[in-house]
Amino acid sequence: MKYLDIEEAKLKVMGGLDTAKEISGQPALWIKIFHKLVKEKKNISSFQNLILKNTKKIILTGAGTSSYIGHSVEGAMQRNTGITTLSIPTTHLVSHAHDYLDKKTPTLLISFARSGNSPESIAAIKLADNYIDKCFHLIITCSEQGDLAKYSSKNKHLTLLLPPESNDKSLAMTGSYSGMLLTALLFSDFKNIENLESTVQALVSYGNELLFNKLDEIKKTVSLEFKRAVFLGSGPLFGTAMESHLKLQELTDGSVICKNDSYLGFRHGPKAVVNEETLLVYYFSNRKDVIRYELDLVKSMGVGKKPLKQIGITTKPLDIPMIDELIELKIDQSIDIEEEYLSICYILFGQLLSFYKSIHLKLQPDSPSTTGAISRVVKGVTIY
C-alpha cells in the first residue's frame, strides 16, 4: 500500500506513516462528515433555529491550528446567519476575557478542538458561561474522550463529534483541521444542507486532483533550498495561509521560517521579508472581484528582491507569466463553489508541501520536533 506515493513500509521507517495516511484520507473524511451531519439534521436544525432567534453575536474560538478555522469561517457565518461573527483564539479569550465577552450580549461560542484537552479549551467555555448572561455553545471536536466533548455547560449547547479518523495521531493537525472547517461551514448554511452535497463532491475532486495528479510539482518545489516561505490568501483563504505557515514551520521543526498575509496587507511592510531564499505561495480566489487585487500584488513582485520561486494554486484558468508555476485544479463538474470552501481543499497543498519538506530535511513528519519543544497537546499551561 502506498500513501502520498511512498510505500507504507518506507513511511514507517521514515516516521511519517500516520501523517501520510491522515493527509490522504481527507477527501473520504469530508464525504463522511457531510453524511453524518445530514443524519443528525433534526438536532442540528433545532439548535441553529434557537441560535438564530436568541443570539446577537457569534465567537469562533480555538488554539493554534484550531483558531485558524475561524478566519476561514467568520465571513460565511456572518453572511449566512446575519449575526455579527468574530474569530477570537482561546489564547486571547483566557487572558483578556473582559475585552471580548459582553455580559448583556447573547452569544454563541463555537469551540474547535482536535483532542479537546488543551487547557484553554475548557477555560474559554467556563469564562463565557460566567461572563455572559445568555451564552450558547457549539462544540466541534474530534475526540469523544476529550475534556471538551465531555463538558456539560449549564447553558444550552450542542456537541458535533467528527468521525474517529478525524482525530489525527500525528503531531500536525491535518484531517482534524479540514474536517472541523467543513463542519463549521456546513453549519453556517445548514438550512441548505442537502443542496451542499455537490459542493462537498467538488471538494473531494479538487482534493484528489492534488493528492494523485500534482505530487510531482510539489516534490520539485520541495527540492529547492528555500529557508523562508510566505503564504498569501484573501478573505477565507487568509486562514488557509495562516494554517499553511504553521504546518510548514511545525513539520520542518523551524528550519523553514514562515509568514502569512493577505495580498493587500503584504504591501504594507511584510513584503520586505522576500529574498532569494524565499518560497512565495499564492492561494488564488475564484471570485473575479477578488482576483484583480491578487493579480496586482503578483505584478508588483517584479519590483524589489526576487523570491527563489513563486507558485500559485487556482481553480480558474489564469494567465500569469511572472509566476514560476501555477497549479490549476480542474474537475469535470460544472459547479462554481463558494470561495470559502476553497479553504478546505487548498490546505492540502500546504500539508503536502510541509510533509515532503519534512522528509527532505530527514525529519520524522509524525513527530518532527527533535527537542520536544512542541507536542500534540499543549502542556504546562496554568489556568488562573
Buried (B, 14 or more C-beta within 10 A) or exposed (E): EEBBEBEEEBBEEBBBBBBBBBBBBBBBBBBBBBEBBBEBEEEBEEBBEBBEEEBEBBBBBBBBBBBBBBBBBBBBBBEBBEBBBBBBBBBBBBEEBEEBBBEEBBBBBBBBBBBBBBBBBBBBBBBBBEBBEBBBBBBBBBBEEBBBBBBEBEBBBBBBBBBEBBBBEBBBBBBBBBBBBBBBBBBBBBEEBEEBEEBBBBBBBBBBBBBEEBBEBBBEBBEEEBBBBBBBBBBBBBBBBBBBBBBBBBBBBBBBBBBBBBBEBBEEEBBEBBEEBBBBBBBBBBBEEBBEEBBEBBEBBEEEEBBBBBBBBBBBEBEBEEBBEBBBBEBEEEEEBBBBBBBBBBBBBBBBBBBBBBBBBEBBBBBBBEEEEBEBEBEEEEEE
